[in-house]
Structure formats: structure tokens, C-alpha cells
């Protein structure tokens, strides 16, 4: 009898012990993100904030090579410098991949107010616009406040130069006047179109950016003017002064050019075939220096990889930094990456993009499954120590869009963008707008997120 009692006690202990072990194991799994990585996250943050290496490298790139429009020598020289410097950092792999990109050239341009008085108006042709005749396009101005307003003034717009004076609300809403304004104006017989720059503030700083022509509408020249001048023309029209301007643009398309995506990796220690890709776009518009759009995003990602290597950390999965080319006027970098890495797409665990400026980080947005969002929130909680733990629903970014469409979860760095659109696509996008510590904080955010995703036992679920 005692023998059976002992066996029963052992069995009960075994069951209880097994249950306790299961609970402990489950508890450890639940604590993997919140607790297991908190010390590592603190080390990564400290390593990111110990100097201004990211800001200094960004300054070297911007001040040495300037703006980096697709097809330009500036862009390709900057890429040469990046590759050479990355190799000195000692990453496991550093290489480029060829990308064919559109090659639009601005040329000389001017906008002259002829009446009611003479004045040179600051102007930037929009990316992809056709040129004017050599002697320009001269005409009376008509100002409209919306596409509906234009339609209601269709007869008045015929033979005129249409000015879209549409106040900035949010980028995704107001940008359609830049993108589609030329074709909409041409439908009503306009000979050229001008758009109030897409931004909330201005110091006589026009904003360039991409535009499109509809296939079934006559192409007319399309350019951006400052908020100040759009308002002036609006007031002149209201006074019955019939402002008259001459627009001259020499812009043209050259044959597609050769460019490159840049890739640097730390290979995974256990699952090197699984990839966390992160970065930004290395091209910019041909004004300013492209410091915040998107030089800062690229350099922050690069520095994140360098800090992880410097700390001797090697995650289970591969960390891949990618600088995509041609985001501004073609998205060929992101599209080509998706094609060249098609076989790897099932093994892409996460794609992360930084393309909203390198100001004070707030956290990340996430595009993917509901279960993936839960895990993303837990990872972002590690950034609470630098007040960057927000995790919002979103879409990731333009360059990672092509692989997100194939099922890869995506995240985008969220920053305090209250001043971003003041400088976006203008001559004011230069190094002085950025702060060394804020760039370092963006580096820390990218480094913590990507390292943890690359190392944690779980994968972000796609469904």
C-alpha cells in the first residue's frame, strides 16, 4: 500500500512540476520582449547616443555631394562614398544592385510678373513637367481654390495660366493639386498651370515634387510657386488687376540612367536566410541637400547597423540595411528590389522605412496583421525609455510598398513632423534643420526595433 502511495505522490509531483514548468516556460515566452530585451535595448540606446556619428556622416554626405536627383552624378558619387565607408565599417556584406531610373533634368527656369507691376517670382518646375517654348508661355492668371472651382470657371480658364491656390490641410489631400493639376487645368484649355506649394509655411520657398500627366489630355507646363506669391496673385485677381505672367522652363527627360540600391548586412547567427530589411531612399530632389528627405533616414539606419556591430551583437536573423534609389520620381529602387529578391520575400520577416525626417522620434507605425500589431506594440514598448514607444496603424513607406504588397509586414519611423512640410522638397532642406541628438535618437529607435525583431524567438505573423 505504501508503495502505491509513494508512486501516486511522485506522479502528482511530476504533474505539478510539469505544470509549473509549462507555466514557467509560457511566462518566459510572454516576457521575452518586455523583459529579456530590456537590458540589450538600454545598451543599444546608450551606444546610439554616445556620439554624433550619424549626424556627422550625414553632414559629410550632404555638404560634399549636395542634392541627389536620380540620374545625377551627385547621387552616384554619394553612393560611391557610402559603399567605401560601409566597407570600412566591416559589415559582413556590402554591395550594390543595379537599377534603371528616369532621368529628368530641370534646366533654367523663371517666372516673371508682367502686370500689374514687374517682379521676378520664385518658381520650381515640378518633376516631370514639360518645357515651355524658348520664349516662354505668357498669359493672364486665373486663380482657383479647388478642382470644382476650376470646373465652375472653365470658360474663364481657357487660354489662361491657372494658379491652384489651395491651402495646406494634410499632405495626402493637398498634394493632388501638384500631382494632377496640369492635366486638370489642360482639360479646361489652360496654357500652363502653377500650384501653391504643398506645405503649411513659407519664407518665399517653393516646393518641388513629382507630377503626372493624364494620357488623354494635352501636356502643359506645370510649376510651383511660394505661398506668398500664390496669395498675392489671388488678391490681385480679386482686385480686378488681371495679373499677367511669363513662365519659362527648360526641363527635359534624358534616356533612363544607371543607378544603384545600396545594401549592407549583418548575417544572422542561426537563421541567416530570414531577413529584416530597413533603410530609406538615397535619392532626393535637386534642391537643398536632401538632408531630412531622406538622407537622415538612410544614415540613421546605417548607424543603427554600425552600433549593433560595435556592441558585438549578432541576432539570429539577418539584418539588412537598404538605401533604395529613385523614390522621388519613379520608385524604381523599391520595385527593382522586390523583383531581384522575389525568392527571398517569403523569408522577409519585416521591412522598416524611415522617410518622414529625422526629428524627435515618437515610435513606429505598422502595416500587417492584427496579431502582428500586438507583437509590434510589445517591441515598441522597449523604446519607452526615450519616449518613442508609440505604435500606430499605418503603411510603412513608399520604398517598402512593393514587398508589403507581397505580404511582408512593414513599419515606418514616426517623428515629430510639425516642421517637416515647411522644408519638404525645398531649397531649405539642409543640414541646419536637423539636430545631432534627434538624429541619434532616430538611430536608437531603428536599432532597437530591428535588432529585437531579428533576434526574438517569435516572428511577426503575416496573417
N, C-alpha and C positions, 0 to 999 in steps of 0.2 A: 504493500500500500504506500509506504514511504517513497518507494522507487517511482511510482506513478505520480505522486505529489511533486517530487523533485523535477520530473520530466515536464509536468504541467507548468511549474514555476519558470523553468528555463524557457519553455515555449512562449509563456506570457511576456517574459523579459525580452525575448527575441522579437516578439511582435511589437512591444512597446519601443524597444530600441530601434527597430526598423522604421517604425512610425516617426520616432524622434529624428532619425537620420534623414528620412524623407522630408520632414518639416524643416530641418536644418538646411538640407540641400535646396529646398524650394525657397527658403528665406535668403540663402546666399545668392540664388539666381535673381531674386527680387531686389537685392541690394547691389547687384553688380554695377549698375550705372551710378546710382546715388552715392554709394559708399566706396566701392572698390576703386573708382577712378578719381575720387576727390583729391587725394594726395598728388596723383600724377597731374591732374588738371592745375593744381596750385603751382607745381613745378613748371609746367608749360607756360602758364601766365607770367610767372616771375622771369622765366627765360626770355619771354617776348618783350617784357617791359624793361629789361636791364640796360638797353641802349637804344639808339635811334637808327639802327642799321637799315631798317626798311625805308624810313624817310630819306636817309642819305642816299641809298641806291636809287630811289625814285627821283631824287634831285639830279643825280648823275645822268640818268636816262633822259629826263626832260630837258635839262639845261645843255646837254651835249648834242642830242638828236632832234629836239623840238617836236612839233606835232607829227603824227604818223598816219597819214591818209593812205588807204590801200593803193598799191601801185607806186608809191613814192620811195625814193632812196632813203629818206629819213626812217621809214618803217624798217626797211631791210637792214640798214646799218644798226638800228636799235636791236633787232633780232640777233645780229652777229655778236653784239656786245653781251646780250643776255646769255646766249649759248656758251660763250667763252667763260663768262663769270660763273655760270651754273656748274660748269665742268670743274672749275677751281674749288667749288663748294664740296665736291666729292660725292655727289649723289650716285646711286647705283647705275642709273642710266640717264643720259641727256641726249636728246635727238630732236630733229625737226621732221615734219611731214609736209610734202608739197601741196599747195592749194592755189588754184587759179582764181584770181579775183578781178572784179571790174575795175577799170582804171579811168576815173573821171577826174578832169583837171579844171580848176577854177578859172585861171587866167585873170586878166584885168577886168575890173567892173566898177561901175559908178552909177549914181542916181542923182540927177540934178533937178531941183525945183526951179522951174522957169517963171512961174507966176503963182501967187500974186507978187512974189519977190524972188530974187536969186539966192539959192542956198544949195550947198552940197550936202546930201542926205547920206548918212551911213547905211550901207547895204551889204548883205551877204547873199550871193546866189545860193539856192538850195541844191543839195546834192542830187545830180541827175538832170538838172534843168538844161534846156537847150540854150544856145547863144542867141543874142539879138543880131540883127544886121549890123554891119560895121558902124553905121551912123546912129545906131540905137533905135529904140522904139519911143516915140513921143506921143503923148496923148493926155487928155483931160482925165482927172481922177474921179472915180466914184467910190464911196466908202460904204461897206455893208457890214452888218453885225452878225450875220449867220447865213447859212446856205438858203434858208427860207426867205430871208431878207433879200438875198441876191435874186431869187426867183421872182419875187414881187416887183423887182426893179429891172427885169430882164431887158425891156426896150431901152432903158437908160444906160445899161451896161454895154450895149452894142457899140463897138468901136472905141471903147474907153479902157483905161487901166484900172482894174478892180483892186481895191485895198480891203483886205479882211481885217477889220479892227475888232477882234474878238477877245475880250478879257480872259485871262487865265483862270480856270477853275481847278481842274486836275489834268495832269499831262495826258492821260489816256483819252480824255474827252476833247481837249483843245487842239491836240496835235493833228487831228484830222484835217484842219484847215491848212496846215503845212503840207501834209501828205497828198491831199486830194484837191486843194484849192485851185490849182492851174486848170485841171480838166473841168471842174465845176464852172469856173469863170469862162472858159472857152465855149462851153455849151450855150452861153448867152451872148456870144460874139465879142468877148473881151480880147484885146490885142496883147495884153500882158497882165500879170497878177502879182500883187505884193501882199505879204502876210505880216501882221503884227507878231513879233517874236513870241515864241511859246515859252513864257516864263512869267513869274509874278512881279519882277522888279527889273529895273534897267538903269544904267548910267550911260546912256547912248551906246548900248552894246547889243547889236543884232545877234540873233541866234540862228545858225545854220542847222542843217539836218536833212534827212532823206525825204524825197518826194516821189510820187508816181504819176505816170500819165496813163489815162484810160486808152485802150486800144482803138476805140471808135470815135475819138474826139481829136480835133486839131491840137497840136502841141504849141503852147505859147510859153514865153519866158516867165520864170517864177522865182521870186527872191524875197528875202526877209528884211524888214526894217525894224527900228527900235520902237519900244512902246511910246516914247516921247514923240517921235515923228508920225506914228500912226494916229495918235491923239491930235496932233497939230493938223494933219490933213483932214481929219474928221471935223474939227472945229471950223476950218476954212470952208469946207463944203456946207456946213450949217449956216455960215455967214453969207453964202451965195457967191464966194470968191472964185469958184471954179479953178482949183489948183491944177497946174499943168506940169508934168514931169517928163524927163528923158531918162530911160533906163538903158544902160549898155552892159552887156555880159559877153565875155569871150569863152565861156565854158565849153568843154567838149569831152567826148569819150574817145580814148585811145584803145587799141586792142587790149584784151584781157592780159593781165600781168601775172608773173610768178610771185607767190608769197609763201609763207610757211606758218603752220602751227608749231609751237614750241612745247616739248614735253620733258619733264624731269620726274624721276621716280625714286622712292624707297621701296624696295621689293619686300613683300610680306614674308614673315618667318615661317608660317605654317600653311597659309592658303594664298600663295602669290598670284594665283590665277584670278582671285576675287579682287575687285578694284574699287577704290574710292577716288573719283576724279574731281578736282576742284581748281578754280582759277578765275580768269576774267578775259576780256578781249584786249589784245595788244595794240590794235589799230585805234586811230582817233580821227576826228575831223581835222582839217588843215588849218585850224585857227587855235590860238592859245598854245598850250603844250600837251593837252590831253592828260593833265595831272590827276584829276579826280575821275575823269571819264576816258579811259578806265585804267590809266597807268597805276593808280593806287591800288585798285583791286588785284591787278596782276602781281605787283610787288608784295602785297600783304600775303598772298597765297604762297609765293616763292619763299618769303621769310618764314612762314609757318612751317614749311617743309625743312628749311635750314635749322630752325630752332629744335624741331623734333630730332633731327640727326645729331645736332650738337649735344643734346641731352642724352644721347645713346639709346634712344627709344626706337624699337623696331616692332611695329604692330604685326598682327597675324596676317592681315591682308595688305595688298599693295596700295601705297599712297601715290597718286599720280597728279602732279600739277600740270595743267594745260593752259597755255596762253593761246586763245583762239584768235585768228586773224579775220578781218573784214566783217566785223559785226555791224559797223555803222552804215555801210551801204551795199549789203548783199548777203550777209550771214553765211558766206561760203566756208568759213572756218568751222563753224558748228556742223554744217551739213556734210562737209567732207570728213570730219571726224567720225560722224555716225556711219558713213559708208566704209571708211577704212577699218573701223573697229566693229563691224557688224557681227562678226563671230564672237566677239567678247561681250557684246551687250547683255546677254543673259547673266554674265558674271559681274556686271557693274552693280555694286551694292548701293551706291549713292552718287549723285552728281551735285556739286555745290558751285554756285557762282556769286561773285562779288562785283556788282555793276551799278551801285547806287551812290558812289562816292565813299571815301574812306574818312568819314567823320565819326563821331562818338557812336559806337555800336550799341544796338538795342537787343539784338538777338537774331533770329532767322525766321524766314517763312518756309513752309513745307508744302510740297505738292506730291500727293501719293495717297495711300490707303488710310482708313481710319485707325487701324492698328499701328501703321507706321507712324502716324501723327502722335499716338500715345508714347511711343518709344522716343520720337524726336523731342517731345516735351521733356522727357526724363533726362535726355542728354543735355538739352539746353539749360536745365536747372543747374548744371555744374558751373555755368557762367554767372551765377548769381553774385559771386564774389567781385565781379567787375560790373555789376548791374547791367548785364546783357543776356538775361535769361528768357526773354520773350520768345514765344514760338507761335506763329500765326499761320493761318491757312493762306496759301499763295501758290505761285507757279514756278519759282526757281529763277529762271533767267532766259534770255534770248538764245545764248550760245548753247545751253544745255537743252533747249527746247526739242531739237531733233531726236535726242536719245530719250528724253522724257516721253515723247510720243511713242517710243518703242517699249515703254513700261518701266524705265529706270526712275526711281523716286528722285525728286530734286529739291534742293534748298537754296535760298538766297540770303545773303547777309543783309540784315536790316540796320540802318543807321539813322541818326538824326539828320534827315534830309531837308530841314527847314530852309537851308540856303542853297541847296543843290541846284535847283532850277533857276536861280539867279545867274549862275555861271555856265550852265549846261550849254555846250556847243557854241561857246563864245570865245572871243579873244581874252576873256578874263579867267578861263580855266587854266590857271598857272599855279606853280608850287606854293605861292604865298597864301593860297586859300586853305592849305592843309596844315595840320598841327602834328608834330612828331609823336606826341603821346597818343593822340587819337588813331594815327596810323598803326602804332604799336598795339593798341587795344583791338583793332580790327585783326591784326596778325594773331593775337592771342585767341580771339574768338574762333577764327578759322582753324587754328592749330588744335585747340581742344576738341572741337566738333569732329574734325576729320580723323584725328588720332583715335578717339573713342570708338567711332563707327568702324574704323579699320581693325580695331583690336577686340571689341566686345564679342562674347560668345554668340549672341543673337545677331541675326541680320534684320534690317528693316524690311518688313513684309510688303510685298508688292500688291497683295490683294487682301 
